Amino acid sequence: MGTQYTYSGREAARCPVTDAEERSAGLEYMILNHEYISGLLKVREEDSYKGTYGHALVIAGSVGMMGAAILAAGGALKSGCGLVTVHVPYSERLSIHLSHPSAIVECDPGTSFSRVPGNLFRYRAAGIGCGLGQSQDSISALKALLSRLGGSCREARDSADSERETPGAVLDADALNIIASHPEMFGTIPPGSILTPHLGELSRLLSSAASYGIAGIRRDTGPDERPWNSSRDMTLMVRSLAEALGSVIVVKGPGTMVCPPDGMLYFNATGNPGMAKGGSGDILTGLVTGLRARGYSPAEAAVLGVWFHGLAGDTAAEETGMESMNASDILRNIRIR
């Protein structure tokens, strides 16, 4: 994924890193385009079945926050993966059954995430955090889940069974907020994870990472109490965090930035301000989780997810207008092709 492209016009406006900054900081970056995205897409084989395309797990929702789970599940179902299981509170199960009859529902006994699903090896990817809440039960369950996923990584590496796959983690929303509030959890994030913060979540994550002692991240604060003084500062700190975690970080916003642990930067050229509505990020989390389950690498899943998510937002804006569009319009317009 290291090919570099030139860019101009609208695309240039979406990239917060200038050519001068690139030279001074040694940054390598590209703006995503249709040609590059088309080259990543996998072929859907004629002699295949649902098991061929992977099983995604979405852990989301809590009492009063089931819209996030519905949207995340919808994003996963649009990804092309073969199966989607949604882990939600038992009392809220009907909302998934009614909104997404194609999804499998696994019930949690609590009013939010409180129990780690069994047999994690049945899944290729797990998306965690949308509408989860930050109750003590959810904090404990997330700690246990990350420990299990990290153990699964070690178990898979040590296993003689080459068919066993390590579930890839996609962390968003309250999963990120819980980690930011408990810096020791940085050490439990499995390598190869995908973190999808917006700028507020990123600010909290970087501040927490600094207190945890991750190299390359400052402790002082810049404008608006954020731990960076410029987009260049932010980019360099994101690169440091991605490298330290061995994971992909997706910084959501205008010109969404995808930063794999190798330090290459990918800036998205699709999307519009009409997507700045509640629920848009939940759809992206589900979509990226499903793409990861489909068999794409962490960096590929992130890049494809932000591209097609933004493209769906552009179609929704054309149909409904940027002011009137909402997250459901984005979900309806996702087309991976």
Residue, then its C-alpha position, 0 to 999 in steps of 0.5 A: m500500500g505504498t504507491q503515491y499519487t499526485y493530487s489537486g483541487r478538492e483533494a488537496a484541500r482535504c490533506p492537512v499535510t503540506d509538501a513542505e511539512e512532508r519534506s521537513a518531517g519525512l512524511e510519506y502520504m497519498i490521497l485515495n482515489h478510485e484507481y487505487i481503491s479498485g486495485l484493492l478490491k477482492v474478487r467474489e468467487e462463483d464457487s463460494y458460500k457464506g463461510t468463505y467471506g468471514h464472520a464479523l462480531v459487533i459488540a455494541g449498544s446499551v439500554g437507550m443507545m441501541g441506534a448505534a448498535i443498529l447502525a454498526a450492524g448495518g455497516a457490517l452487513k454492507s461490507g460483503c462478509g458472510l456472517v454478522t453476529v451482534h452482541v447486545p443486551y438481552s432486553e434490547r435484542l428485538s431491535i436488531h431482529l427487527s432492523h436486521p433480520s440477516a444478523i445473528v443476535e447474541c445476548d448479553p445478560g446486562t443492560s450494557f456490555s458485561r460478558v465476553p462472547g465465547n469462542l472468539f476464534r469463530y470470528r475474523a473481526a470484532g467491532i467494539g464500542c458503539g453505544l456501549g456506555q462506560s459502566q463498570d461492567s463494560i469497563s471490566a468486560l472490555k478489559a477481559l475482551l482485550s486480554r482474550l484477544g491478545g491471548s488469542c494472538r499469542e495462541a494463534r502464533d503458537s498453534a500448529d493449526s495454520e487455519r486458526e485466525t486471530p480475530g482483528a479488533v476494531l475499537d471505536a467510541d466508548a471502547l476508546n473512551i474507556i481506554a483513554s480513562h484507563p491508560e494501562m489498557f494501551g498495553t492490552i490492545p492487540p497488534g493489528s487492531i484498528l482504532t477509529p477516533h474522531l478528534g475529541e476521542l483522539s485528543r483524549l487518547l493521545s493525552s492518555a498515551a502520553s501519561y502511559g509513556i508512549a514515545g513521541i507523544r507530548r504531555d503539554t496541551g495546545p489550542d482548545e486543550r488538545p495535545w497538539n499545536s498544529s495538524r503536523d503535530m497531530t499527525l506525528m503523534v498519531r504516527s507514534l501511537a500507531e507504531a507503538l500499538g502496531s495498529v491502524i489509526v483512523v482519524k475521522g473528519p474532513g479528509t479522514m486520515v488512515c495511519p498504519p503502523d508503518g507510518m504511511l498516511y492515507f487521506n480520503a477524498t470522499g465525503n462531505p460536511g453533511m456526514a457530520k451527524g450522529g451515527s455516521g461513525d457507527i456505520l464506519t465502525g461496522l463497515v470496517t469490521g465487516l471488511r476486516a472479516r471479509g479478509y482484508s488486512p487492517a490497513e486495507a479494511a480501514v482505507l476501503g471503509v473510509w472511501f466507501h463510507g464517504l462515497a455513500g455520504d456523497t450519494a446521500a447528499e445528492e439525494t437528500g441534501m447535506e442539511s437533511m441527510n442523516a446516518s440512515d441515508i449513508l447506510r442505505n447508499i453504501r455500494i462496494r464495487 
